[in-house]
Amino acid sequence: MAQSGKASIKRGKPSYFMSILGVTLVLFLLGIIGWLVINANKLGDHFKESVEVNVYLRGDLNPKDSTALVQYIAARPYVRSYVYTTKEMAKKKYISDGNESWDNILSENPLDNSVDFKIKKDYLNADTLNSIKADLLKNVYVKEVHYPAALVGKMNKNIRVISIVLLCIALIIAFVVIFLIDNTIRLAMFSNRFLIKTMQMVGATRWFIAKPLNIRAIINGAISGVIAVVAVFLLVQLAESYVPEMKAIHDTTGMVLLFLGLIILGIVITVFSTHRSVIKYLRMRLDDLY
């Protein structure tokens, strides 16, 4: 009889391993999607801020005028970084790109001194760039302003489309993940329906029955979230080790928020599903549990 009683107690104890495993897997899936969305946004910003504007100068300026022009451009709010390129530097770059030297044809360097700067992503649109170009051309020392206008238009359009598509995919995956977690917890609680009903029949209050299960749900959700976070973190480290260029778009703040979101989501959905299942079985008749 004692062994039979012990076996009964073991069968009555909730089995949390499969629910933790199931929640971890779906949170891991959501974490990967979140990481892809964050990387897509950072990659778009990286491409935007790699666009270069070339400001070509008129003739050979004296050092004072060159310094004043460089300082003027550097102080503009749309400039992220800049470099002053002399005619000799431009020639070296021209030859390093695989072009032939013109020394046997021309006696003078036909290239212009220039100020080349990278623009901040918030200013990368056609109207703003046209305004920037018009403003710079007002300077008497500026000969020409050049930037890849066609590339900018296509880039903004493509980035916008990709962002919308990824956002839609992320939302769909989020709803699927919530449904899968809810279903996993409900299946886990299904095996404990008789234990819940038995506690009710011996006089336990609803809060007394639900409290330990809710506390355990918080623990299980936190465990699932932490395991999923560790798995996503290791995957990110592995990806960045194989593709070092990905480190350039690494968003620490975005990843921290994603990891916190995974843990909180795991806890909230697990507690919600557990409590809802407990209330459901408390309201059912004993015969309906079979």
N, C-alpha and C positions, 0 to 999 in steps of 0.2 A: 504493500500500500504506500509505503514511504517513497519507493522508487517511482511508483506511478504518479504520486503527487509532485515529485521533483520534475518528472517529464512534462507534466501538465503546466508547471510554472515556466519551464523553458519554452514551451510552445506559446505561452501567453506573452512572453517578453517580446517587445517590438524588435523587428529585424531592420537595422538602419543601414547596413552595408550597401545594399543594392540601391536604396534611395540616394545615399551620398554619392555613389558611383554615377548614377543616372544624372543627378543634378550637376555634378562636376563636368560630365561630358558635354552637356548642353551649354553650360556656362563657358567652357573652353571654346566651343564653336562660336558663341557670341563674342568672346574675346578676340578671336582671330578676325572676325568680320569687323569689329571695332578698330582693331589695329590697322586693317586695310583701309578703312575710311580715314583714319587719322593720317596715315602715310600718303593717301591720295591728296588730301588737303595740303599737307606739307610739301608734297612733290609739286603741286600746282603753284604754291607760293615760291618754291625754289626756282622753278622755270620762269616765273614772272620777274623775280629779282635778278635773273641772269641776263635780262634784256639790257643791252648797252646802247647809250646815246653818245654819238660822236659830235663834238663841237669843234669844227675846223676854224683855225684862226687866219686872219689876213696878214700875209707877209711875215717878216721877221720882227717880232715885238721886242722892245727892250725889256730887261728883267723886271723893272718896276711895273710896267703895264701887264706883263704875263702874270706876275704875282697877284696883282689886283684882280685880274679876270678869274684866276683860279680860286681866289678867296671868295669872290662874288658867287661863283658856281657852287663852291663847297658849302656856302651858307644857305643855299636853297633848301626848303623843307622836303623836296622830293628826291634829293640826292642821298643814296645809301652809302656809296663809296665812289671814289674817283681817282684818276691818275693823269698826270700831265705827260703827254707823249711828244717828244721832240721829233724833228724830221729824221734824225739819225736812228732813233729808236723805231720809228715807223718803217724805215728802210730795212733794218735788220729783221723785223717781223715779216715784212713783205717777202724777203728772200727765204726766211725760215719756213714759210708756207709752201715752198716749192717753186717759186717764181724765179726767173732769171734776172740777173743784175743788168741795169741799163748803163753801167759805167762806160761801155764801148760805144754807146749811142748818144747819151746826154752828158753834158759837162756839169749840170747842176741837179740837185735832188728836187724832183717835181712834187714831192709829198709835202703836206702842210703840217705844222705843229697843231696839236689838238688836245682838248681836254675830254677824256673818255670817262663817263660815269655810269654806274648802275642805278636804276631807278627803283624806288620803293614800290612794293606791290600795290598799295592803295592808289597809286597814281597811274597805274598801267591800264589806261583806256584811251581810245582814239581822241576824244574831245580834250582830255587833259594834256595828252602829248602834243596836240596841235597848239594848245595855249602855251605850253612850255617852249616849244619851238619858236613861236612868234615872239615870246618874251626875250629869248636868247638872241634872236636875230636883230633886236633893237640895239644891241651893243655894237658899237662901231668897229670893234676888233674881231667880231665874229663874221666869218665868211660864209659858213654853211653849217646846218644842223642836220644830222642824219640818224635815223633809227629804222628798224625793220617794221614798217607800218603793216604790211600784209601779214607778217608773222604774228604781230600783236593781236590783230583782229581774229585770226584763226585760233590762236592760243586761248583767248578769253572765251570764245564760243565752245571750244572742245573741253576746256576745264569745267565750264558751267554744265555741259551735258553730262560729263563723267561724274561730277559731284551729285547731280540730281539722280542719276542711275544708281550710284552707290548708296545714296541716302534711302532710296526706295527699297533696295535690297536689304539694307540694314534694318529698316522698319519691319519688313516682312519676316526676316530672320528673328527679330526681337519678339514678334507675336508668336512665331512658331516655338521659340525657346520657352516663353511663358507657358504656352499650352503644354509642352512636353514636361516641364518641371511640375506643373499642376497635376498632370496625369500620373507622373511617377510617384508623387507624394500620395495621391489618392489610392493608388494601388498598394503602396506600403501600408497605409492606414486601413485598407480593406482587411488585411490579415489580423488586425487588432480590434475588429468591430465587436467581437464577443467579449473581449476584455473590457472595452468601454461600456458595453451594455450591462455586464455583470457588476461593475462598480456603481452604476446608476441604480441597479436593483437592490443593492445593499445599503442604499441611502446616501451615497456620495453626491455632493452638489455638483452642478455643471462646472463651476470655477475650479473646484478641487480636482475634477477629472481632467479638465483642459490644461490647467497650469503646468504640470510636469511635462505634458506632451508638447506644449508651446515652448517651454524652456529648451526641451531637447531639440525642437525644430530650429530654434535660434542657433544652437550649437552645431547642428548638422549643416544648416545653411552656411554658417561661417566657415566650417571645415571645407565644404564643397567650394566656396568662393576662394578660399586661400589656396587650395590645391589647383584650381583652375588658373588663378593668377600666377602661381609658380610655373605651371606648364606653359602658359602664354609667354611669360618672361624668358624662359629657357628657349622657346621657339624663336623669339625675337633675337636673342643673343646668338643663336645658331645661324639665323638668316643674315645677321650683320657680320658674322665672322666669315661667311662664304661670299657675301656681297658687301665689301667695306664701304662702297658708295652710299649705302643706305644709312650710314651713320650721319651723313650730312643733313638728312631730313628727319633725324631722330627728334621726337617731341616728348621731352621728359614730363612736362606738365600734362599733356594730353594722355600719356600712358598712366600717370599716377591717378588721374581722374577716371580713366577706364578701369583700372584695377579696383579702386574704391567702389565704382559703380557695380562691378561684378560681385563683390562681396555683399554690398547692400542689397542688390537684386536677389542674390541667393537666399539671404536671410528673410527678406520681405515675402517673397513668393512661397518659400517653405513654410513660414509661420501662417500665412494666409490660407494656404491649402490644407495644412494640418488642422487649424482651428475650424475651418469650414467642414472638414470631414468629421471631426469630433461632434460638432453640432448636428450634422446630418444623421449620424448613427444614434445619437441621443434621442432624436425625435422619431426614429423608426420603431415599429413594434418588433418584439423579439422574433416573431414568426417570419417577418420580412427580411431578417438577416440571413436566413438560410438560402 
